[in-house]
Amino acid sequence: MLGASLLTLAAVAGQLVVDAAATDGWETAEQGFAKLLGRGDAKQAKLAERWLAETREQLSSAAGTDSEMIRTALAGRWAGRWADLLEEDPDAEAELRALVQEIETAPPAIDLSASGQAVSADTDISSYAAGPEHPGALATRSELAYSAGQAGDSAAARDQFAALLPIAERVLGPEHPDTLAARGSLAFWTGQAGDAAAARDQFAALLPVAERVLGPDHPDTLINRHNLANFTGYAGDAAAAREQFAALLRVRERAFGADSPDTLTARFNLAYWTGRAGAAAAARDQFAALLPIRERMYGPDHPDTLATREELAYWTGCAGAAAAARDQFAALLASYEGVLGPEHPETLAIWYQLAHWTALAGDDTGPD
């Protein structure tokens, strides 16, 4: 079964076939699609060429109210074909991503559909241009970049959003919500790729624009504040991150309530950066207060609850109670083994913490 990122890729590629079929850049795109679907088999490549030719013919003959319905149906059919390819041949993922990127970043192609031909000669060609500057293409490029990051390639996501942003600024305007979202995504994946200071600076520049355009309590604005605080901490200023999360927590409590998931996330991050700023006992107390709320709302084995228990145990030890930390990690280990299994990386990390605090507590009866 395909994961979310591959299903997204298949959907993007399916829509791209339909978009490209109505442009004068179709021949190049058609060759790339047929070659990829053929996978070195001449008979399969011929079949793919026939499918592609039928798609272009159906689109060229579509008119009126049926046009959009046909485009949607064809995009869905092609998404299914790409999904089948990805399921049958996992190695095709990299080639499909590269092909989609190549077609989307090609020079703008003229729309040859009936609606495009009906445009008067003095109409700005950008009003019916497809390719990388079409708003729909910008959306699919954004989805593709995000899926690359979700699949574990933060650097690729960063680079794709960096290429997308100037186009969005030119086509949509620098203060359009989608452009601001692209700026936020670029900053986020820049940080995820390892450059926390650059991410901090990008979010710091974005935040006042988002506050002015979207409003200070808009969900996207608050996400930008959240990311600015986190990357400020990751860039080395834990005290500033703590203060930013303290301010954000007040806003989220007012806007969403004390028990909303977003508010609880802000509480978790405030406690984390409080500890990183040197106040281990305060962090311990904040996690201790947060834990029963998450247990009540999510249950004892939810990942957010387990993460809170882990931080509580860690900061309990850092506050000077190594034996208490040992006992908490011992209880936590049983939960991780039950939920994730004994050899999961996160379970092994709990083993390490248990051994660490066992040693500091002076107890030689801990894990082997």
VOFISE-295650 format. One line per field, with one value per atom (N, C-alpha, C): residue number from 0; x, z, y. Coordinates in steps of 0.05 Angstrom, whole numbers. Each point is the difference from the previous one (the first is absolute). Layout:
N
nr: c(NUM  ...)
x: c(X  ...)
z: c(Z  ...)
y: c(Y  ...)
END
This chain:
368
nr: c(0  0  0  1  1  1  2  2  2  3  3  3  4  4  4  5  5  5  6  6  6  7  7  7  8  8  8  9  9  9  10  10  10  11  11  11  12  12  12  13  13  13  14  14  14  15  15  15  16  16  16  17  17  17  18  18  18  19  19  19  20  20  20  21  21  21  22  22  22  23  23  23  24  24  24  25  25  25  26  26  26  27  27  27  28  28  28  29  29  29  30  30  30  31  31  31  32  32  32  33  33  33  34  34  34  35  35  35  36  36  36  37  37  37  38  38  38  39  39  39  40  40  40  41  41  41  42  42  42  43  43  43  44  44  44  45  45  45  46  46  46  47  47  47  48  48  48  49  49  49  50  50  50  51  51  51  52  52  52  53  53  53  54  54  54  55  55  55  56  56  56  57  57  57  58  58  58  59  59  59  60  60  60  61  61  61  62  62  62  63  63  63  64  64  64  65  65  65  66  66  66  67  67  67  68  68  68  69  69  69  70  70  70  71  71  71  72  72  72  73  73  73  74  74  74  75  75  75  76  76  76  77  77  77  78  78  78  79  79  79  80  80  80  81  81  81  82  82  82  83  83  83  84  84  84  85  85  85  86  86  86  87  87  87  88  88  88  89  89  89  90  90  90  91  91  91  92  92  92  93  93  93  94  94  94  95  95  95  96  96  96  97  97  97  98  98  98  99  99  99  100  100  100  101  101  101  102  102  102  103  103  103  104  104  104  105  105  105  106  106  106  107  107  107  108  108  108  109  109  109  110  110  110  111  111  111  112  112  112  113  113  113  114  114  114  115  115  115  116  116  116  117  117  117  118  118  118  119  119  119  120  120  120  121  121  121  122  122  122  123  123  123  124  124  124  125  125  125  126  126  126  127  127  127  128  128  128  129  129  129  130  130  130  131  131  131  132  132  132  133  133  133  134  134  134  135  135  135  136  136  136  137  137  137  138  138  138  139  139  139  140  140  140  141  141  141  142  142  142  143  143  143  144  144  144  145  145  145  146  146  146  147  147  147  148  148  148  149  149  149  150  150  150  151  151  151  152  152  152  153  153  153  154  154  154  155  155  155  156  156  156  157  157  157  158  158  158  159  159  159  160  160  160  161  161  161  162  162  162  163  163  163  164  164  164  165  165  165  166  166  166  167  167  167  168  168  168  169  169  169  170  170  170  171  171  171  172  172  172  173  173  173  174  174  174  175  175  175  176  176  176  177  177  177  178  178  178  179  179  179  180  180  180  181  181  181  182  182  182  183  183  183  184  184  184  185  185  185  186  186  186  187  187  187  188  188  188  189  189  189  190  190  190  191  191  191  192  192  192  193  193  193  194  194  194  195  195  195  196  196  196  197  197  197  198  198  198  199  199  199  200  200  200  201  201  201  202  202  202  203  203  203  204  204  204  205  205  205  206  206  206  207  207  207  208  208  208  209  209  209  210  210  210  211  211  211  212  212  212  213  213  213  214  214  214  215  215  215  216  216  216  217  217  217  218  218  218  219  219  219  220  220  220  221  221  221  222  222  222  223  223  223  224  224  224  225  225  225  226  226  226  227  227  227  228  228  228  229  229  229  230  230  230  231  231  231  232  232  232  233  233  233  234  234  234  235  235  235  236  236  236  237  237  237  238  238  238  239  239  239  240  240  240  241  241  241  242  242  242  243  243  243  244  244  244  245  245  245  246  246  246  247  247  247  248  248  248  249  249  249  250  250  250  251  251  251  252  252  252  253  253  253  254  254  254  255  255  255  256  256  256  257  257  257  258  258  258  259  259  259  260  260  260  261  261  261  262  262  262  263  263  263  264  264  264  265  265  265  266  266  266  267  267  267  268  268  268  269  269  269  270  270  270  271  271  271  272  272  272  273  273  273  274  274  274  275  275  275  276  276  276  277  277  277  278  278  278  279  279  279  280  280  280  281  281  281  282  282  282  283  283  283  284  284  284  285  285  285  286  286  286  287  287  287  288  288  288  289  289  289  290  290  290  291  291  291  292  292  292  293  293  293  294  294  294  295  295  295  296  296  296  297  297  297  298  298  298  299  299  299  300  300  300  301  301  301  302  302  302  303  303  303  304  304  304  305  305  305  306  306  306  307  307  307  308  308  308  309  309  309  310  310  310  311  311  311  312  312  312  313  313  313  314  314  314  315  315  315  316  316  316  317  317  317  318  318  318  319  319  319  320  320  320  321  321  321  322  322  322  323  323  323  324  324  324  325  325  325  326  326  326  327  327  327  328  328  328  329  329  329  330  330  330  331  331  331  332  332  332  333  333  333  334  334  334  335  335  335  336  336  336  337  337  337  338  338  338  339  339  339  340  340  340  341  341  341  342  342  342  343  343  343  344  344  344  345  345  345  346  346  346  347  347  347  348  348  348  349  349  349  350  350  350  351  351  351  352  352  352  353  353  353  354  354  354  355  355  355  356  356  356  357  357  357  358  358  358  359  359  359  360  360  360  361  361  361  362  362  362  363  363  363  364  364  364  365  365  365  366  366  366  367  367  367)
x: c(17  -17  18  -7  16  -5  21  -3  -11  -4  -13  18  26  17  0  -1  -1  -27  -22  -26  -2  12  1  15  23  16  -16  -14  -17  -21  -13  -21  11  23  13  7  12  8  -25  -21  -25  -11  0  -10  19  26  19  -3  -7  -5  -22  -22  -23  8  14  8  19  19  19  -12  -21  -13  -13  -6  -13  19  26  20  17  15  18  25  4  23  -7  -22  -10  20  12  17  22  14  22  -11  -22  -11  -9  -13  -10  23  22  23  10  1  9  -19  -27  -19  1  1  0  25  22  25  -1  -10  -1  -20  -23  -20  10  16  9  20  16  20  18  7  18  -14  -26  -15  -13  7  -10  -30  -11  -29  -15  11  -13  2  22  4  -20  -5  -20  -28  -6  -26  -3  21  0  -4  13  -3  -29  -13  -28  -17  4  -15  3  25  5  -13  1  -13  -30  -12  -29  -7  17  -5  0  20  1  -24  -8  -23  -26  -3  -24  -1  23  1  -6  11  -3  -29  -14  -28  -20  9  -17  -8  -25  -9  -22  -5  -22  1  -23  -2  13  4  12  31  12  29  13  -10  12  -4  -23  -6  19  5  19  28  8  27  4  -20  1  2  -17  0  26  12  25  23  0  20  -1  -24  -3  9  -6  9  31  12  29  13  -13  11  0  -21  0  22  5  22  27  4  26  2  -22  0  7  -12  7  29  11  29  17  -7  16  -2  -23  -4  15  0  14  30  9  29  8  7  7  23  17  22  -9  -25  -10  -6  0  -7  18  26  20  -3  -4  -3  -25  -22  -25  2  12  4  17  21  17  -14  -17  -15  -20  -14  -20  14  23  14  10  9  10  -22  -23  -22  -11  -2  -11  18  26  19  8  -12  5  -11  9  -12  -30  -14  -29  -9  -21  -10  -27  -6  -25  -22  -23  -23  -13  -2  -12  -28  -12  -27  -19  -26  -19  -3  1  -3  24  23  24  -1  -10  -1  -20  -20  -20  8  24  9  8  -7  7  30  9  28  14  -14  14  -2  -10  -1  27  8  26  2  21  3  1  8  1  -27  -22  -26  -9  13  -6  24  22  24  -1  8  2  29  8  28  5  25  7  -13  -11  -12  -30  -12  -29  -6  -20  -6  -3  -13  -3  26  19  26  15  -4  14  -10  -26  -11  11  2  10  30  15  28  4  -18  2  -6  -20  -6  23  12  23  23  6  22  -5  -25  -7  3  -9  2  28  18  29  10  -7  8  -11  -26  -12  12  11  13  28  10  26  22  -7  21  -5  9  -5  14  24  15  -14  -12  -14  -25  -14  -23  8  22  10  6  14  8  -24  -20  -24  -16  -3  -14  16  26  17  -5  -3  -5  -29  -19  -28  -6  14  -7  1  21  1  -22  -8  -22  -26  -5  -24  -1  22  1  -7  10  -6  -28  -10  -27  -22  3  -21  3  25  6  14  17  16  -15  -25  -16  -24  -2  -22  3  -22  3  15  -3  15  30  7  28  12  -16  10  3  -18  2  25  7  25  24  -1  23  3  -23  1  11  -8  9  30  9  29  16  -10  14  0  -23  -1  19  0  17  29  5  28  10  -17  8  2  -19  1  24  10  24  26  -2  23  9  -13  8  -20  1  -19  1  25  2  -13  4  -13  -31  -9  -29  -11  15  -9  -2  20  0  -23  -5  -22  -27  -4  -25  -3  22  0  -8  9  -8  -29  -9  -27  -21  5  -21  -14  14  -15  -17  8  -17  -25  3  -23  -19  11  -17  -16  12  -14  -20  8  -18  -22  7  -18  -13  14  -10  17  2  18  -10  -26  -11  -6  7  -5  16  -11  15  28  2  26  20  -10  17  11  -18  9  19  -4  20  27  0  26  13  -16  11  11  -14  9  27  2  25  23  -7  21  11  -17  10  17  -10  16  27  1  26  18  -12  17  14  -14  13  20  -6  18  25  -3  23  18  -8  17  -10  -23  -11  -24  5  -22  -17  12  -15  -19  8  -18  -22  6  -21  -21  10  -18  -19  11  -16  -21  9  -19  -23  7  -22  -18  11  -17  -21  9  -18  -20  9  -17  -21  8  -19  -24  5  -22  -19  11  -17  -17  12  -14  -21  6  -21  -24  5  -22  -15  15  -13  -13  12  -10  -9  7  -7  24  -3  23  6  -19  4  2  2  1  28  1  26  22  -7  21  10  -19  8  18  -7  17  27  2  26  17  -13  15  10  -16  8  24  -2  22  26  -1  24  10  -18  9  15  -10  14  27  1  25  21  -7  21  5  -18  5  23  -1  21  26  -1  24  13  -16  10  13  0  14  -18  -26  -18  -12  16  -9  -24  0  -22  -26  1  -24  -10  18  -8  -14  12  -12  -29  -4  -26  -20  9  -18  -8  18  -7  -18  5  -17  -29  -3  -27  -13  16  -11  -8  14  -4  -29  -12  -28  -20  5  -18  2  25  3  -10  4  -10  -31  -12  -30  -10  14  -11  7  25  9  3  1  4  30  6  27  21  -8  19  2  -13  2  28  11  27  5  -20  4  2  -16  2  27  9  26  23  -2  21  1  -24  -1  12  -6  12  30  10  29  13  -11  12  -2  -22  -3  22  4  21  28  5  26  6  -20  5  -2  -13  0  29  13  28  18  -4  17  -4  -23  -6  13  13  15  -11  -21  -12  5  25  7  -16  -5  -14  -29  -13  -27  -1  20  2  3  17  3  -26  -15  -25  -21  0  -19  7  26  9  -5  2  -6  -29  -18  -29  -6  14  -4  9  21  11  -21  -14  -21  -21  -7  -20  10  25  11  3  8  2  -27  -21  -27  -11  7  -12  17  27  17  16  3  16  27  14  25  23  -1  24  -5  -21  -5  20  10  20  -8  -26  -8  0  -7  2  29  18  29  10  -11  8  -9  -23  -9  18  8  20  25  10  24  -4  -23  -5  -3  -13  -2  27  18  27  15  -3  14  -8  -27  -8  3  0  7  28  18  28  4  -14  3  -13  -20  -13  17  22  17  -12  -17  -13  10  12  12  -19  -26  -19  -16  9  -15  3  -8  0  28  3  26  9)
z: c(0  0  0  -17  -2  23  9  21  -11  18  -7  -20  4  -18  -28  -4  -27  -13  16  -11  -9  15  -8  -26  -2  -24  -24  3  -21  -9  20  -7  -15  9  -13  -29  -3  -27  -18  11  -15  -10  17  -8  -21  3  -18  -29  -2  -27  -13  15  -12  -7  18  -5  -25  -1  -22  -27  1  -25  -15  13  -13  -7  -1  -6  -24  -10  -22  9  26  10  3  -12  5  -11  -23  -12  19  12  18  25  11  23  -6  -24  -8  -1  -11  -3  28  18  27  15  -3  13  -12  -26  -13  7  1  7  28  19  28  3  -13  3  -14  -21  -14  15  17  16  -16  -25  -16  -17  2  -15  -24  -25  -23  -3  6  -2  21  24  21  -7  -11  -8  -22  -19  -21  11  20  14  13  14  13  -20  -23  -21  -9  -2  -9  21  26  21  -1  -4  0  -24  -23  -23  4  12  5  19  20  19  -13  -18  -14  -18  -13  -18  15  23  16  11  7  10  -22  -24  -22  -10  4  -9  21  25  22  -3  6  -2  20  6  16  29  10  28  6  -21  3  3  -7  -1  27  20  27  11  -5  9  -13  -26  -15  11  4  11  27  17  27  -3  -17  -3  -11  -20  -11  20  16  20  20  8  18  -12  -26  -13  -1  -6  -2  28  20  27  8  -9  6  -15  -25  -14  13  8  14  26  15  25  -5  -21  -7  -6  -14  -7  25  19  24  18  -1  17  -12  -26  -14  0  -2  -2  18  25  18  -11  -17  -10  -19  -9  -19  14  27  14  -7  1  -5  -29  -19  -27  -5  13  -3  12  24  12  -18  -11  -17  -26  -11  -24  6  22  8  4  13  5  -26  -19  -25  -17  0  -16  12  27  13  -1  -2  -1  -29  -20  -27  -6  -22  -7  -4  6  -2  -28  -1  -26  -6  -25  -8  1  12  2  -27  -11  -26  2  24  3  -14  -2  -14  14  27  14  -5  -3  -5  -28  -20  -27  -3  18  -1  10  13  11  -22  1  -21  -2  -23  -6  18  10  16  30  7  28  10  24  12  0  -11  -2  28  21  26  11  -12  10  -7  -20  -6  -3  11  -1  21  -8  19  9  11  8  28  7  27  12  -17  11  2  -8  4  29  12  29  8  -18  6  2  -18  0  25  9  25  24  0  22  -1  -24  -2  7  -8  7  30  13  29  13  -10  11  -4  -23  -6  18  4  17  29  9  27  3  -20  2  0  -14  1  28  14  28  18  -4  17  -4  -24  -6  11  12  13  -14  -23  -14  5  23  7  -19  -8  -18  -27  -10  -26  4  22  5  2  14  1  -27  -16  -27  -18  2  -17  9  26  8  -6  0  -8  -29  -17  -29  -4  16  -3  9  21  13  -19  -15  -18  -21  -9  -19  13  24  15  5  7  5  -25  -23  -25  -9  2  -11  19  26  19  15  2  16  26  10  23  26  1  25  -3  -22  -3  21  12  20  -9  -25  -10  -2  -7  0  28  19  28  10  -9  8  -12  -25  -12  15  9  16  26  12  25  -4  -22  -6  -6  -15  -6  26  18  26  16  1  16  -10  -27  -10  -1  0  4  28  20  27  2  -12  1  -14  -20  -14  15  23  17  5  -12  4  17  26  18  1  -2  1  -25  -23  -24  2  11  3  20  21  20  -14  -15  -13  -20  -15  -20  14  22  14  13  10  12  -20  -25  -22  -9  1  -9  20  25  21  -1  -1  -1  -25  -22  -24  4  11  5  20  21  20  -13  -19  -13  -20  -16  -22  10  17  8  27  17  27  21  24  20  11  -2  10  -21  -25  -22  5  -6  5  -13  -25  -14  15  10  14  26  14  24  -5  -23  -7  -6  -13  -4  26  19  27  13  -2  12  -12  -26  -14  6  1  7  28  19  27  0  -13  0  -13  -23  -14  14  15  17  21  11  20  -13  -23  -13  -10  -5  -8  24  24  23  22  -4  21  13  19  14  16  12  17  -17  -24  -18  -9  -6  -8  22  25  23  2  -3  2  -23  -24  -23  4  10  5  23  20  21  -11  -18  -12  -19  -15  -18  15  23  16  8  8  9  -24  -23  -24  -6  0  -7  21  25  21  -5  -7  -5  -25  -21  -26  -2  12  -4  25  24  24  13  26  14  -8  -10  -5  -30  -17  -29  -6  -21  -7  -4  -14  -5  26  19  25  16  0  14  -13  -26  -14  9  2  10  28  17  28  0  -17  -1  -8  -20  -10  20  14  21  22  8  21  -10  -25  -12  0  -10  -2  27  19  27  12  -5  9  -14  -27  -15  7  11  9  27  13  25  25  -4  23  0  9  -1  18  24  18  -11  -12  -11  -23  -17  -22  11  20  12  9  14  11  -23  -21  -23  -14  -4  -12  19  25  20  -1  -4  -2  -27  -21  -27  -2  13  -4  5  22  5  -21  -11  -20  -25  -9  -24  4  24  6  -2  11  -1  -28  -16  -27  -21  2  -21  9  26  10  7  15  11  -21  -22  -20  -25  0  -24  -2  -24  -3  15  0  15  30  10  29  6  -16  5  -2  -19  -2  25  11  25  23  2  21  -2  -25  -4  9  -7  8  30  12  29  14  -9  12  -4  -23  -6  18  2  15  30  8  28  7  -17  5  -1  -19  -1  24  12  24  25  -3  23  11  -11  11  -20  0  -19  5  25  6  -10  3  -9  -31  -13  -29  -9  14  -6  1  21  3  -21  -7  -21  -27  -7  -25  -1  23  1  -6  11  -6  -28  -10  -28  -20  6  -18  -6  20  -4  -19  1  -17  -29  -4  -26  -13  16  -11  -9  16  -8  -24  -3  -23  -25  3  -24  -4  20  -2  12  8  15  -16  -26  -16  -16  6  -14  10  -18  9  24  2  24  25  -2  23  9  -19  7  13  -8  12  29  6  28  16  -12  13  7  -18  5  24  1  22  26  -1  25  10  -18  8  11  -13  9  28  6  26  21  -8  19  10  -19  8  18  -6  17  27  1  26  17  -12  15  3  -19  2  -23  6  -20  -8  6  -8  -24  -14  -23  -24  -24  -24  -9  -13  -9  -24)
y: c(-24  24  25  19  24  19  13  20  27  19  25  16  -1  16  -11  -26  -12  4  -1  5  29  18  28  4  -14  1  -10  -22  -11  19  13  20  24  9  23  -7  -24  -9  -4  -10  -3  26  20  26  13  -6  12  -11  -26  -11  16  5  14  29  13  28  2  -19  1  -7  -16  -9  23  22  22  22  -5  20  -8  20  -6  -13  -5  -15  -29  -9  -27  -21  4  -21  -8  20  -7  -14  10  -13  -29  -3  -26  -21  8  -18  -9  20  -7  -19  6  -18  -28  -2  -26  -16  13  -14  -11  17  -9  -23  2  -21  -26  3  -23  -17  13  -13  -19  9  -16  -21  -3  -19  14  -7  14  -2  -24  -4  17  1  17  29  9  27  8  -18  5  3  -17  2  27  9  25  23  -2  20  2  -23  -1  13  -6  13  30  9  29  14  -14  12  2  -21  1  22  5  21  27  5  26  3  -21  1  6  -13  5  28  11  28  20  -6  19  1  -22  -1  8  3  7  30  6  28  4  26  8  -11  -7  -8  -26  -17  -26  1  23  1  -5  14  -3  -29  -11  -27  -20  4  -18  3  25  4  -14  3  -13  -30  -11  -29  -10  14  -8  2  21  4  -23  -8  -23  -26  -4  -24  -2  23  0  -2  11  -3  -30  -14  -29  -15  8  -13  5  25  5  -14  -2  -15  -29  -12  -28  -3  19  -1  1  18  4  -25  -13  -24  -24  -2  -22  4  25  5  24  -5  21  18  -11  15  22  -1  20  27  0  25  23  -5  21  10  -18  8  17  -8  14  28  2  26  18  -11  16  9  -18  7  22  -2  20  27  0  24  12  -16  9  13  -12  11  25  1  23  25  -5  22  7  -12  7  27  14  26  -2  21  -1  -9  -17  -10  12  5  12  -21  8  -17  -3  -24  -5  -10  0  -9  19  -9  17  27  0  25  18  -12  16  12  -15  11  22  1  20  27  1  26  18  25  19  4  9  2  20  20  20  -6  -23  -8  -8  8  -8  -30  -11  -29  -13  15  -11  -8  11  -6  -28  -12  -28  -17  9  -16  -23  -23  -22  -1  -23  -3  11  7  6  25  18  24  -1  -22  -3  -5  14  -4  -29  -15  -29  -14  8  -13  8  25  8  -17  -6  -16  -28  -12  -27  -1  21  1  1  16  2  -27  -15  -26  -19  1  -18  6  26  7  -9  4  -9  -30  -15  -29  -9  14  -7  3  22  4  -22  -6  -20  -27  -5  -25  -1  21  0  16  13  15  30  10  28  19  -8  18  3  -22  2  18  -3  17  29  6  27  11  -15  10  4  -18  3  25  5  24  25  -2  23  7  -20  5  9  -9  7  29  9  25  24  4  24  -1  -23  -2  8  -10  7  30  12  28  16  -9  14  -4  -25  -7  9  -6  5  26  10  23  -7  17  -7  -3  10  -2  -17  -15  -19  -22  -10  -21  -25  -7  -24  6  25  8  0  10  -1  -29  -17  -28  -13  8  -10  10  25  11  -16  -6  -15  -28  -13  -27  1  20  2  3  17  4  -26  -14  -24  -21  -6  -21  9  26  9  -8  3  -9  -29  -15  -29  -11  15  -9  6  13  3  29  20  27  15  -4  12  30  11  29  13  -12  12  -3  -22  -3  20  5  20  28  7  26  2  -21  1  2  -14  3  27  11  27  21  -4  19  -4  -25  -6  8  -3  3  27  23  26  3  -12  1  -16  -24  -17  13  13  13  23  14  23  -10  -20  -9  -19  -19  -20  6  15  6  -15  11  -11  -27  -6  -25  -21  6  -19  -25  -24  -25  0  10  0  19  22  19  -14  -14  -13  -23  -14  -20  12  23  14  8  9  7  -25  -22  -25  -8  1  -8  19  26  19  -6  -6  -6  -25  -21  -25  4  12  3  20  19  17  -17  -18  -18  -18  -12  -18  15  26  16  8  -8  5  18  12  19  -12  -18  -14  19  20  19  16  9  15  -18  -25  -19  -3  -3  -2  24  24  24  2  -9  1  -20  -23  -20  9  13  10  20  18  19  -14  -19  -15  -16  -11  -16  17  25  17  6  4  5  -25  -23  -25  -7  5  -4  17  26  18  -7  -8  -4  -28  -20  -28  -14  11  -13  -15  -6  -11  -29  -15  -28  -7  20  -5  -13  -17  -12  20  23  20  13  4  12  -20  -25  -20  -3  3  -1  23  24  23  -4  -12  -6  -19  -20  -20  15  16  14  20  14  18  -15  -23  -16  -9  -9  -10  22  24  21  12  -2  8  -17  -26  -17  5  4  5  27  18  26  -2  -23  -4  -4  0  -2  -28  -20  -28  -4  11  -5  12  24  12  -17  -10  -17  -25  -12  -24  6  22  7  5  13  6  -26  -18  -26  -16  1  -14  10  26  12  -7  -3  -6  -29  -18  -29  -9  7  -10  10  24  11  -17  -6  -16  -29  -11  -27  0  21  2  3  16  7  -22  -11  -18  -29  -5  -27  -5  -20  -4  -8  -12  -10  17  23  18  11  3  11  26  18  25  -4  -19  -6  -13  -19  -12  20  18  21  17  7  16  -16  -26  -16  -2  -2  -1  26  23  25  4  -8  2  -17  -24  -17  13  10  12  24  18  25  -6  -21  -9  -7  -15  -7  24  18  24  18  -1  16  -12  -23  -12  -25  -11  -24  -23  -10  -21  -26  -7  -25  2  24  3  -1  12  -2  -29  -15  -28  -15  4  -14  8  26  9  -11  -2  -11  -30  -13  -29  -5  16  -3  7  21  9  -21  -14  -20  -22  -8  -21  11  25  12  1  8  2  -28  -19  -28  -10  7  -9  14  25  16  -3  3  1  -26  -16  -24  3  -21  2  10  -1  9  25  14  26  20  18  20  16  7  16  -17  -25  -18  -3  -3  -2  26  23  25  1  -12  -1  -19  -22  -18  15  17  15  19  14  18  -15  -23  -16  -9  -8  -8  24  23  24  8  1  9  -21  -25  -22  3  6  4  24  22  24  -4  -18  -6  -19  -11  -18  -27  -8  -26  -17  -23  -17  -22  3  -21  8  20  10  -18  10  -16  -7  -23  -10  17)
END
